Amino acid sequence: MEFQTEEQVEFFLKAVTAQTKSASDISEILCEHSGRDKISPDDIITGLIYRLMTPMEDSDINKYMKQIDELFEKDTSSEEEEEEEEEVFEDEIIAEPRVIKRNSCNCNLCIQARVCLENYKNYETIDPLGKIFHNSIKKTCQEYRLSI
């Protein structure tokens, strides 16, 4: 096992957080393009899959890493953020297992998201960040009884 410095661990944590923030922003766009006011589990999973399978542009990496650096520097209350996130799905109950809903928007992002959903079953990753996203997707699908 390799020794990791505090700086390496912090960089990895920031990278995971930046990827997650990007996936969250994608989920929000998917929700808006579906004509809904509230982000659904379908949007979250699709955003995670999109971010897993679609590499970020350099400009996006810089943008999100800057946001995360600022977030790490702030003294914010994580309890407030957790409460806000919990409210997103409070009235979303999935009684029967079902397939993730796809929107019909034809913008580039929505088209790419549908392509990612179609190809996800055959997608494999070996990098640690990809495995984190893959495990998040599996856990969310299980929790909300959704299949891709």
C-alpha positions as semicolon CSV with decimal commas, in nm:
position;residue;x (nm);y (nm);z (nm)
1;M;0,000;0,000;0,000
2;E;0,135;0,339;-0,100
3;F;0,181;0,614;0,151
4;Q;-0,042;0,910;0,068
5;T;0,034;1,258;0,184
6;E;-0,229;1,487;0,327
7;E;-0,208;1,696;0,008
8;Q;-0,279;1,392;-0,211
9;V;-0,579;1,294;-0,002
10;E;-0,709;1,651;-0,007
11;F;-0,666;1,672;-0,386
12;F;-0,854;1,343;-0,434
13;L;-1,133;1,461;-0,203
14;K;-1,158;1,785;-0,399
15;A;-1,166;1,596;-0,729
16;V;-1,449;1,371;-0,606
17;T;-1,639;1,673;-0,478
18;A;-1,588;1,862;-0,805
19;Q;-1,712;1,564;-1,009
20;T;-2,014;1,531;-0,779
21;K;-2,093;1,903;-0,807
22;S;-2,073;1,875;-1,185
23;A;-2,304;1,571;-1,182
24;S;-2,546;1,765;-0,959
25;D;-2,548;2,058;-1,203
26;I;-2,613;1,818;-1,491
27;S;-2,900;1,662;-1,292
28;E;-3,051;2,007;-1,245
29;I;-3,034;2,077;-1,619
30;L;-3,193;1,740;-1,698
31;C;-3,474;1,821;-1,454
32;E;-3,535;2,162;-1,611
33;H;-3,534;2,012;-1,961
34;S;-3,791;1,755;-1,845
35;G;-4,024;2,034;-1,738
36;R;-4,019;1,948;-1,367
37;D;-3,956;2,177;-1,071
38;K;-3,792;1,919;-0,845
39;I;-3,490;1,702;-0,914
40;S;-3,587;1,334;-0,915
41;P;-3,378;1,025;-0,840
42;D;-3,385;0,962;-1,216
43;D;-3,214;1,299;-1,273
44;I;-2,952;1,229;-1,006
45;I;-2,865;0,887;-1,143
46;T;-2,855;1,013;-1,500
47;G;-2,631;1,304;-1,395
48;L;-2,392;1,066;-1,220
49;I;-2,384;0,833;-1,520
50;Y;-2,328;1,124;-1,758
51;R;-2,041;1,255;-1,545
52;L;-1,891;0,907;-1,512
53;M;-1,896;0,840;-1,885
54;T;-1,839;1,188;-2,031
55;P;-1,501;1,346;-1,955
56;M;-1,504;1,705;-1,837
57;E;-1,350;1,974;-2,057
58;D;-1,042;2,147;-1,913
59;S;-1,241;2,467;-1,863
60;D;-1,505;2,276;-1,663
61;I;-1,239;2,107;-1,451
62;N;-1,088;2,446;-1,370
63;K;-1,431;2,597;-1,297
64;Y;-1,538;2,320;-1,059
65;M;-1,201;2,289;-0,888
66;K;-1,208;2,664;-0,822
67;Q;-1,559;2,633;-0,674
68;I;-1,447;2,345;-0,454
69;D;-1,136;2,532;-0,340
70;E;-1,363;2,819;-0,236
71;L;-1,597;2,577;-0,062
72;F;-1,310;2,419;0,132
73;E;-1,194;2,764;0,240
74;K;-1,536;2,870;0,370
75;D;-1,654;2,783;0,718
76;T;-1,999;2,647;0,628
77;S;-2,239;2,433;0,821
78;S;-2,269;2,089;0,661
79;E;-2,586;2,023;0,863
80;E;-2,773;2,292;0,668
81;E;-2,662;2,140;0,338
82;E;-2,765;1,790;0,445
83;E;-3,111;1,910;0,550
84;E;-3,154;2,082;0,214
85;E;-3,053;1,769;0,022
86;E;-3,287;1,546;0,225
87;E;-3,585;1,765;0,131
88;V;-3,531;1,703;-0,241
89;F;-3,679;1,351;-0,238
90;E;-3,907;1,365;0,066
91;D;-4,228;1,309;-0,133
92;E;-4,071;1,083;-0,398
93;I;-4,186;0,730;-0,318
94;I;-4,137;0,456;-0,574
95;A;-4,377;0,175;-0,493
96;E;-4,280;-0,064;-0,770
97;P;-3,938;-0,114;-0,928
98;R;-3,911;0,066;-1,261
99;V;-3,671;0,177;-1,532
100;I;-3,517;0,525;-1,508
101;K;-3,720;0,785;-1,694
102;R;-3,549;0,959;-1,984
103;N;-3,646;1,301;-2,110
104;S;-3,715;1,379;-2,475
105;C;-3,518;1,704;-2,502
106;N;-3,290;1,717;-2,805
107;C;-3,019;1,947;-2,672
108;N;-2,665;1,803;-2,683
109;L;-2,651;1,735;-2,308
110;C;-2,983;1,548;-2,297
111;I;-2,899;1,344;-2,608
112;Q;-2,559;1,251;-2,461
113;A;-2,726;1,161;-2,130
114;R;-2,960;0,918;-2,310
115;V;-2,663;0,766;-2,497
116;C;-2,481;0,722;-2,165
117;L;-2,784;0,549;-2,011
118;E;-2,802;0,311;-2,308
119;N;-2,432;0,224;-2,287
120;Y;-2,396;0,216;-1,909
121;K;-2,451;-0,160;-1,871
122;N;-2,137;-0,227;-2,077
123;Y;-1,926;0,049;-1,921
124;E;-1,633;-0,056;-1,704
125;T;-1,393;0,159;-1,509
126;I;-1,081;0,081;-1,310
127;D;-0,995;0,426;-1,175
128;P;-1,083;0,504;-0,810
129;L;-1,298;0,808;-0,892
130;G;-1,498;0,609;-1,146
131;K;-1,553;0,333;-0,892
132;I;-1,685;0,586;-0,639
133;F;-1,935;0,712;-0,898
134;H;-2,027;0,358;-1,001
135;N;-2,096;0,263;-0,638
136;S;-2,305;0,580;-0,588
137;I;-2,512;0,491;-0,891
138;K;-2,568;0,134;-0,773
139;K;-2,664;0,247;-0,421
140;T;-2,908;0,511;-0,548
141;C;-3,069;0,264;-0,789
142;Q;-3,113;0,010;-0,510
143;E;-3,250;0,266;-0,266
144;Y;-3,507;0,400;-0,512
145;R;-3,576;0,061;-0,676
146;L;-3,469;0,181;-1,019
147;S;-3,298;0,004;-1,305
148;I;-3,110;0,155;-1,595
